[in-house]
Amino acid sequence: MTKADLIQLVAEKMNLQTRQAESIVNRVFDAMTETLKKDERIEIRGFGSFVNRTYGAYEGRNPKTGQLVKVDPKRVPFFKVGKELKELVDAAVITRKLDAVDDSEDDNES
């Protein structure tokens, strides 16, 4: 799903104009971005959480030249999936596999 797909879905589900839905989606993303910039955690129950992971400085290598390069410390946003979402996705995978097995058995019977 792309951002445009999400905007379209919000517009359809909430009976809004596309511009209104785009504004809502952008505001949510802006709020999440600002929260992560402040190094605060975002937790959406049943979905997951976003946190910044901090990495210290280290020496790496330039892959082209092999020369040592100093890599500065950094913070990188990280998403940790919630238990409910993980279980829902896993259940969907299992269901698709079972449906595929049923379909192949039906093909073999004909």
DSSP file (Angstrom, degrees, kcal/mol; ACC not computed):
  #  RESIDUE AA STRUCTURE BP1 BP2  ACC     N-H-->O    O-->H-N    N-H-->O    O-->H-N    TCO  KAPPA ALPHA  PHI   PSI    X-CA   Y-CA   Z-CA
    1    1 A M              0   0    0      0, 0.0     2,-0.2     0, 0.0     3,-0.0   0.000 360.0 360.0 360.0 133.1    0.0    0.0    0.0
    2    2 A T     >  -     0   0    0      1,-0.1     4,-2.3     0, 0.0     5,-0.1  -0.492 360.0-103.3 -97.2 172.1    1.3    3.4   -0.9
    3    3 A K  H  > S+     0   0    0      1,-0.2     4,-2.6     2,-0.2     5,-0.2   0.901 124.7  53.1 -61.3 -40.3    0.5    6.7    0.7
    4    4 A A  H  > S+     0   0    0      1,-0.2     4,-2.4     2,-0.2    -1,-0.2   0.893 107.8  50.8 -62.3 -39.8   -1.8    7.5   -2.2
    5    5 A D  H  > S+     0   0    0      2,-0.2     4,-2.5     1,-0.2    -1,-0.2   0.912 110.3  49.8 -62.6 -42.6   -3.6    4.2   -1.6
    6    6 A L  H  X S+     0   0    0     -4,-2.3     4,-2.6     2,-0.2    -2,-0.2   0.916 110.2  49.8 -63.0 -43.9   -4.0    5.1    2.1
    7    7 A I  H  X S+     0   0    0     -4,-2.6     4,-2.5     1,-0.2    -1,-0.2   0.925 111.7  48.7 -60.4 -45.2   -5.4    8.5    1.3
    8    8 A Q  H  X S+     0   0    0     -4,-2.4     4,-2.3     1,-0.2    -2,-0.2   0.903 111.3  49.9 -62.3 -41.9   -7.9    7.0   -1.1
    9    9 A L  H  X S+     0   0    0     -4,-2.5     4,-3.0     2,-0.2     5,-0.2   0.915 111.3  48.1 -63.2 -44.6   -9.0    4.4    1.5
   10   10 A V  H  X S+     0   0    0     -4,-2.6     4,-2.3     1,-0.2     6,-0.2   0.914 111.4  51.4 -62.0 -43.0   -9.4    7.1    4.2
   11   11 A A  H  <>S+     0   0    0     -4,-2.5     5,-2.4    -5,-0.2     4,-0.5   0.919 114.7  42.3 -60.2 -44.3  -11.5    9.2    1.7
   12   12 A E  H ><5S+     0   0    0     -4,-2.3     3,-0.6     3,-0.2    -2,-0.2   0.934 116.5  46.1 -69.1 -46.5  -13.7    6.2    0.8
   13   13 A K  H 3<5S+     0   0    0     -4,-3.0    -2,-0.2     1,-0.2    -1,-0.2   0.842 121.8  36.5 -67.2 -33.9  -14.2    4.9    4.4
   14   14 A M  T 3<5S-     0   0    0     -4,-2.3    -1,-0.2    -5,-0.2    -2,-0.2   0.349 106.9-121.4-103.0   5.7  -14.9    8.3    5.9
   15   15 A N  T < 5 +     0   0    0     -3,-0.6     2,-0.3    -4,-0.5    -3,-0.2   0.932  64.1 142.4  54.6  51.5  -16.8    9.7    3.0
   16   16 A L      < -     0   0    0     -5,-2.4    -1,-0.2    -6,-0.2     2,-0.2  -0.745  58.0 -97.9-116.8 163.3  -14.4   12.6    2.5
   17   17 A Q     >  -     0   0    0     -2,-0.3     4,-2.3     1,-0.1     3,-0.3  -0.497  40.2-112.3 -73.3 154.1  -13.0   14.4   -0.4
   18   18 A T  H  > S+     0   0    0      1,-0.2     4,-2.7     2,-0.2     5,-0.2   0.880 117.2  54.8 -57.5 -40.4   -9.5   13.3   -1.4
   19   19 A R  H  > S+     0   0    0      2,-0.2     4,-1.9     1,-0.2    -1,-0.2   0.880 108.3  48.6 -62.9 -37.8   -7.9   16.6   -0.3
   20   20 A Q  H  > S+     0   0    0     -3,-0.3     4,-2.0     2,-0.2    -1,-0.2   0.928 112.8  47.3 -66.7 -44.5   -9.5   16.3    3.2
   21   21 A A  H  X S+     0   0    0     -4,-2.3     4,-2.6     1,-0.2     5,-0.2   0.894 110.5  52.8 -63.8 -40.1   -8.2   12.7    3.5
   22   22 A E  H  X S+     0   0    0     -4,-2.7     4,-2.6     1,-0.2    -1,-0.2   0.896 107.9  51.4 -62.2 -40.2   -4.8   13.7    2.3
   23   23 A S  H  X S+     0   0    0     -4,-1.9     4,-2.1     2,-0.2    -1,-0.2   0.902 110.9  48.0 -63.2 -41.5   -4.7   16.5    5.0
   24   24 A I  H  X S+     0   0    0     -4,-2.0     4,-2.2     2,-0.2    -2,-0.2   0.944 113.3  46.5 -64.3 -49.0   -5.6   14.0    7.7
   25   25 A V  H  X S+     0   0    0     -4,-2.6     4,-2.5     1,-0.2     5,-0.2   0.920 113.1  49.8 -61.5 -44.5   -3.0   11.4    6.6
   26   26 A N  H  X S+     0   0    0     -4,-2.6     4,-2.7     1,-0.2    -1,-0.2   0.890 109.5  51.5 -62.5 -39.5   -0.3   14.1    6.3
   27   27 A R  H  X S+     0   0    0     -4,-2.1     4,-2.4     2,-0.2    -1,-0.2   0.897 109.8  49.4 -65.5 -39.8   -1.1   15.4    9.8
   28   28 A V  H  X S+     0   0    0     -4,-2.2     4,-2.2     2,-0.2    -2,-0.2   0.949 114.0  45.1 -63.1 -48.3   -0.8   12.0   11.3
   29   29 A F  H  X S+     0   0    0     -4,-2.5     4,-2.6     1,-0.2    -2,-0.2   0.894 112.7  51.6 -63.6 -39.5    2.5   11.4    9.6
   30   30 A D  H  X S+     0   0    0     -4,-2.7     4,-2.6     2,-0.2    -1,-0.2   0.914 109.7  49.4 -62.7 -42.6    3.8   14.9   10.6
   31   31 A A  H  X S+     0   0    0     -4,-2.4     4,-2.1     2,-0.2    -2,-0.2   0.902 112.3  48.0 -63.5 -40.8    2.8   14.2   14.2
   32   32 A M  H  X S+     0   0    0     -4,-2.2     4,-2.2     2,-0.2    -2,-0.2   0.911 111.9  49.8 -66.1 -41.7    4.7   10.9   14.2
   33   33 A T  H  X S+     0   0    0     -4,-2.6     4,-2.3     1,-0.2    -2,-0.2   0.928 111.1  48.5 -62.3 -45.5    7.7   12.5   12.6
   34   34 A E  H  X S+     0   0    0     -4,-2.6     4,-1.6     1,-0.2    -1,-0.2   0.890 110.2  52.3 -63.2 -39.6    7.8   15.3   15.2
   35   35 A T  H  <>S+     0   0    0     -4,-2.1     5,-2.3     1,-0.2    -1,-0.2   0.920 111.5  45.7 -62.7 -44.3    7.5   12.8   18.0
   36   36 A L  H ><5S+     0   0    0     -4,-2.2     3,-1.6     1,-0.2    -2,-0.2   0.853 107.2  58.4 -68.8 -34.0   10.4   10.7   16.7
   37   37 A K  H 3<5S+     0   0    0     -4,-2.3    -1,-0.2     1,-0.3    -2,-0.2   0.863 104.3  52.2 -60.8 -34.6   12.5   13.9   16.2
   38   38 A K  T 3<5S-     0   0    0     -4,-1.6    -1,-0.3    -5,-0.2    -2,-0.2   0.378 119.8-115.7 -81.3   5.2   12.0   14.6   19.9
   39   39 A D  T < 5 +     0   0    0     -3,-1.6     2,-0.3     1,-0.2    -3,-0.2   0.827  69.1 142.3  61.9  35.3   13.3   11.1   20.6
   40   40 A E      < -     0   0    0     -5,-2.3     2,-0.3    -6,-0.1    -1,-0.2  -0.705  51.3-111.6-102.8 158.5    9.9   10.0   22.0
   41   41 A R        -     0   0    0     -2,-0.3     2,-0.5    -3,-0.1    10,-0.2  -0.624  18.7-152.0 -90.5 145.1    8.2    6.7   21.6
   42   42 A I  E     -A   50   0A   0      8,-2.5     8,-2.7    -2,-0.3     2,-0.5  -0.982  14.5-175.5-115.8 125.2    5.0    6.1   19.6
   43   43 A E  E     -A   49   0A   0     -2,-0.5     2,-0.6     6,-0.2     6,-0.2  -0.978  10.7-175.3-126.4 123.1    2.8    3.2   20.6
   44   44 A I  E >>  -A   48   0A   0      4,-3.0     3,-2.5    -2,-0.5     4,-2.2  -0.922  31.8-127.0-116.1 103.1   -0.3    2.2   18.8
   45   45 A R  T 34 S+     0   0    0     -2,-0.6    -2,-0.0     1,-0.3    37,-0.0  -0.179  91.6  13.2 -54.5 134.4   -2.0   -0.6   20.7
   46   46 A G  T 34 S+     0   0    0      1,-0.1    -1,-0.3    35,-0.0    39,-0.2   0.333 129.0  56.8  82.2  -7.3   -2.7   -3.7   18.6
   47   47 A F  T <4 S-     0   0    0     -3,-2.5    35,-2.8     1,-0.3     2,-0.3   0.726 103.1 -97.1-117.7 -60.3   -0.4   -2.4   15.8
   48   48 A G  E  <  -AB  44  81A   0     -4,-2.2    -4,-3.0    33,-0.3     2,-0.3  -0.976  28.4 -90.4 161.8-171.5    3.1   -1.7   17.1
   49   49 A S  E     -AB  43  80A   0     31,-2.4    31,-3.1    -2,-0.3     2,-0.5  -0.971  16.7-145.8-137.4 151.1    5.5    0.9   18.3
   50   50 A F  E     +AB  42  79A   0     -8,-2.7    -8,-2.5    -2,-0.3     2,-0.3  -0.960  27.0 162.7-114.8 131.2    8.1    3.2   16.8
   51   51 A V  E     - B   0  78A   0     27,-2.5    27,-3.1    -2,-0.5     2,-0.5  -0.948  37.9-111.3-139.8 161.0   11.3    4.1   18.7
   52   52 A N  E     - B   0  77A   0     -2,-0.3     2,-0.5    25,-0.2    23,-0.0  -0.822  25.0-151.6 -92.6 133.0   14.6    5.5   17.8
   53   53 A R  E     - B   0  76A   0     23,-2.9    23,-2.7    -2,-0.5     2,-0.5  -0.888  12.3-142.7-100.6 136.1   17.6    3.2   18.0
   54   54 A T  E     - B   0  75A   0     -2,-0.5     2,-0.4    21,-0.2    21,-0.2  -0.856  14.0-168.6-104.4 131.2   20.9    4.9   18.7
   55   55 A Y  E     - B   0  74A   0     19,-3.3    19,-2.4    -2,-0.5     3,-0.1  -0.968  16.5-133.6-118.3 131.8   24.1    3.8   17.1
   56   56 A G        -     0   0    0     -2,-0.4     2,-0.1    17,-0.2    15,-0.0  -0.223  36.3 -81.0 -75.3 169.5   27.5    5.0   18.2
   57   57 A A        +     0   0    0     16,-0.1     2,-0.3    13,-0.0    15,-0.2  -0.372  57.1 165.3 -67.7 150.2   30.3    6.2   16.0
   58   58 A Y  E     -C   71   0B   0     13,-1.8    13,-3.2    -3,-0.1     2,-0.6  -0.965  38.8-102.0-156.6 169.0   32.4    3.5   14.3
   59   59 A E  E     +C   70   0B   0     -2,-0.3    11,-0.2    11,-0.2     2,-0.2  -0.891  42.2 173.6-101.9 124.6   34.9    3.0   11.6
   60   60 A G  E     -C   69   0B   0      9,-3.2     9,-2.9    -2,-0.6     2,-0.4  -0.518  26.8-111.1-114.7-173.9   33.6    1.5    8.4
   61   61 A R  E     -C   68   0B   0      7,-0.2     7,-0.2    -2,-0.2     6,-0.1  -0.968  20.3-120.8-124.8 139.9   35.1    0.9    5.0
   62   62 A N     >  -     0   0    0      5,-2.8     4,-3.3    -2,-0.4     5,-0.2  -0.674  24.5-145.0 -71.5 120.4   34.3    2.4    1.7
   63   63 A P  T  4 S+     0   0    0      0, 0.0    -1,-0.2     0, 0.0     0, 0.0   0.790  94.6  48.4 -63.7 -27.0   33.2   -0.6   -0.4
   64   64 A K  T  4 S+     0   0    0      1,-0.1    -2,-0.0     3,-0.1    -3,-0.0   0.921 129.0  18.0 -77.2 -44.1   34.8    0.8   -3.6
   65   65 A T  T  4 S-     0   0    0      2,-0.1     3,-0.1     0, 0.0    -1,-0.1   0.668  89.1-131.2-103.9 -19.8   38.2    1.8   -2.3
   66   66 A G     <  +     0   0    0     -4,-3.3     2,-0.1     1,-0.3     3,-0.1   0.474  56.6 148.5  78.8   0.9   38.5   -0.2    0.9
   67   67 A Q        -     0   0    0     -5,-0.2    -5,-2.8    -6,-0.1    -1,-0.3  -0.425  55.0-106.1 -70.7 141.5   39.5    3.0    2.7
   68   68 A L  E     -C   61   0B   0     -7,-0.2     2,-0.4    -2,-0.1    -7,-0.2  -0.457  39.3-169.1 -67.0 138.0   38.6    3.4    6.4
   69   69 A V  E     -C   60   0B   0     -9,-2.9    -9,-3.2    -2,-0.2     2,-0.5  -0.996  21.4-126.3-132.9 134.7   35.8    5.9    6.9
   70   70 A K  E     -C   59   0B   0     -2,-0.4     2,-0.6   -11,-0.2   -11,-0.2  -0.696  22.7-157.0 -80.7 125.8   34.6    7.5   10.1
   71   71 A V  E     -C   58   0B   0    -13,-3.2   -13,-1.8    -2,-0.5     3,-0.1  -0.924  14.7-133.4-106.2 122.0   30.8    7.0   10.6
   72   72 A D        -     0   0    0     -2,-0.6   -17,-0.0   -15,-0.2   -14,-0.0  -0.250  30.8 -90.3 -70.0 158.1   29.2    9.5   12.9
   73   73 A P        -     0   0    0      0, 0.0     2,-0.3     0, 0.0   -17,-0.2  -0.330  54.8-180.0 -63.4 153.1   26.7    8.4   15.6
   74   74 A K  E     -B   55   0A   0    -19,-2.4   -19,-3.3    -3,-0.1     2,-0.4  -0.988  30.2-132.2-153.5 160.6   23.1    8.3   14.5
   75   75 A R  E     -B   54   0A   0     -2,-0.3   -21,-0.2   -21,-0.2   -23,-0.0  -0.966  24.0-170.4-114.5 135.1   19.5    7.7   15.5
   76   76 A V  E     -B   53   0A   0    -23,-2.7   -23,-2.9    -2,-0.4   -25,-0.1  -0.992  25.4-117.5-128.8 128.0   17.4    5.5   13.2
   77   77 A P  E     -B   52   0A   0      0, 0.0     2,-0.4     0, 0.0   -25,-0.2  -0.373  33.5-167.4 -62.5 141.1   13.6    5.0   13.6
   78   78 A F  E     -B   51   0A   0    -27,-3.1   -27,-2.5    -2,-0.0     2,-0.5  -0.997  11.3-148.4-134.5 135.4   12.7    1.4   14.2
   79   79 A F  E     -B   50   0A   0     -2,-0.4     2,-0.6   -29,-0.2   -29,-0.2  -0.904   7.5-166.4-105.8 129.0    9.2   -0.3   14.1
   80   80 A K  E     -B   49   0A   0    -31,-3.1   -31,-2.4    -2,-0.5   -33,-0.0  -0.966  23.7-128.1-114.2 119.1    8.4   -3.2   16.4
   81   81 A V  E     -B   48   0A   0     -2,-0.6   -33,-0.3   -33,-0.2     2,-0.1  -0.348  23.3-119.6 -67.2 142.4    5.3   -5.0   15.4
   82   82 A G     >  -     0   0    0    -35,-2.8     4,-2.4   -38,-0.1     5,-0.2  -0.404  21.0-112.7 -79.8 159.7    2.7   -5.5   18.1
   83   83 A K  H  > S+     0   0    0      1,-0.2     4,-2.5     2,-0.2     5,-0.2   0.906 114.6  51.1 -59.2 -45.9    1.5   -9.0   19.2
   84   84 A E  H  > S+     0   0    0      1,-0.2     4,-2.4     2,-0.2    -1,-0.2   0.927 112.5  45.2 -60.8 -46.4   -2.0   -8.6   17.8
   85   85 A L  H  > S+     0   0    0    -39,-0.2     4,-2.7     1,-0.2     5,-0.3   0.910 111.8  52.8 -64.5 -41.9   -0.8   -7.5   14.4
   86   86 A K  H  X S+     0   0    0     -4,-2.4     4,-2.4     1,-0.2    -1,-0.2   0.921 111.5  46.3 -58.8 -44.6    1.8  -10.3   14.3
   87   87 A E  H  X S+     0   0    0     -4,-2.5     4,-2.5     2,-0.2    -1,-0.2   0.885 112.1  50.7 -67.4 -38.7   -0.9  -12.9   15.1
   88   88 A L  H  X S+     0   0    0     -4,-2.4     4,-2.0     2,-0.2    -2,-0.2   0.917 112.7  45.7 -64.8 -43.1   -3.3  -11.5   12.5
   89   89 A V  H  X S+     0   0    0     -4,-2.7     4,-2.0     2,-0.2    -2,-0.2   0.919 113.8  49.2 -65.9 -43.3   -0.7  -11.5    9.8
   90   90 A D  H  X S+     0   0    0     -4,-2.4     4,-2.4    -5,-0.3    -2,-0.2   0.907 110.0  51.1 -62.7 -42.1    0.4  -15.0   10.7
   91   91 A A  H  X S+     0   0    0     -4,-2.5     4,-2.4     1,-0.2    -1,-0.2   0.878 108.8  52.0 -63.1 -37.5   -3.2  -16.3   10.7
   92   92 A A  H  X S+     0   0    0     -4,-2.0     4,-2.3     2,-0.2    -1,-0.2   0.890 109.4  49.4 -66.1 -39.1   -3.7  -14.8    7.2
   93   93 A V  H  X S+     0   0    0     -4,-2.0     4,-2.2     2,-0.2    -2,-0.2   0.927 112.0  47.9 -64.5 -45.3   -0.5  -16.6    6.0
   94   94 A I  H  X S+     0   0    0     -4,-2.4     4,-2.5     1,-0.2    -2,-0.2   0.907 111.0  51.3 -62.8 -41.9   -1.7  -19.9    7.4
   95   95 A T  H  X S+     0   0    0     -4,-2.4     4,-2.6     1,-0.2    -1,-0.2   0.913 109.8  49.5 -61.6 -43.6   -5.2  -19.4    5.9
   96   96 A R  H  X S+     0   0    0     -4,-2.3     4,-2.2     2,-0.2    -1,-0.2   0.896 111.2  49.7 -63.3 -39.4   -3.7  -18.7    2.5
   97   97 A K  H  X S+     0   0    0     -4,-2.2     4,-2.1     2,-0.2    -2,-0.2   0.917 111.9  47.7 -65.5 -42.3   -1.6  -21.9    2.7
   98   98 A L  H  X S+     0   0    0     -4,-2.5     4,-2.5     1,-0.2    -2,-0.2   0.899 111.3  50.8 -65.4 -39.9   -4.6  -23.9    3.8
   99   99 A D  H  X S+     0   0    0     -4,-2.6     4,-2.5     1,-0.2    -1,-0.2   0.893 109.4  51.3 -63.2 -39.0   -6.6  -22.5    0.9
  100  100 A A  H  X S+     0   0    0     -4,-2.2     4,-2.2     2,-0.2    -2,-0.2   0.894 110.2  48.8 -65.1 -39.8   -3.8  -23.3   -1.5
  101  101 A V  H  X S+     0   0    0     -4,-2.1     4,-2.1     2,-0.2    -2,-0.2   0.922 111.9  48.9 -65.5 -43.8   -3.7  -26.9   -0.2
  102  102 A D  H  X S+     0   0    0     -4,-2.5     4,-2.2     1,-0.2    -2,-0.2   0.905 111.0  50.6 -61.4 -42.0   -7.5  -27.2   -0.6
  103  103 A D  H  X S+     0   0    0     -4,-2.5     4,-2.0     1,-0.2    -1,-0.2   0.900 110.4  48.6 -63.7 -40.9   -7.3  -25.8   -4.2
  104  104 A S  H  X S+     0   0    0     -4,-2.2     4,-1.9     1,-0.2    -1,-0.2   0.858 110.5  51.4 -69.7 -33.4   -4.6  -28.3   -5.2
  105  105 A E  H  X S+     0   0    0     -4,-2.1     4,-1.5     2,-0.2    -1,-0.2   0.894 109.1  50.9 -67.7 -38.8   -6.6  -31.2   -3.7
  106  106 A D  H  X S+     0   0    0     -4,-2.2     4,-0.9     1,-0.2    -2,-0.2   0.893 109.8  50.4 -63.8 -39.0   -9.7  -30.0   -5.7
  107  107 A D  H  < S+     0   0    0     -4,-2.0     3,-0.4     1,-0.2    -1,-0.2   0.881 109.3  51.3 -65.5 -38.2   -7.5  -30.0   -8.8
  108  108 A N  H  < S+     0   0    0     -4,-1.9    -1,-0.2     1,-0.2    -2,-0.2   0.797 105.0  56.7 -70.2 -28.9   -6.3  -33.5   -8.2
  109  109 A E  H  <        0   0    0     -4,-1.5    -1,-0.2     1,-0.2    -2,-0.2   0.757 360.0 360.0 -75.1 -24.2   -9.8  -34.9   -7.7
  110  110 A S     <        0   0    0     -4,-0.9    -1,-0.2    -3,-0.4    -2,-0.2   0.487 360.0 360.0 -81.1 360.0  -11.0  -33.7  -11.1
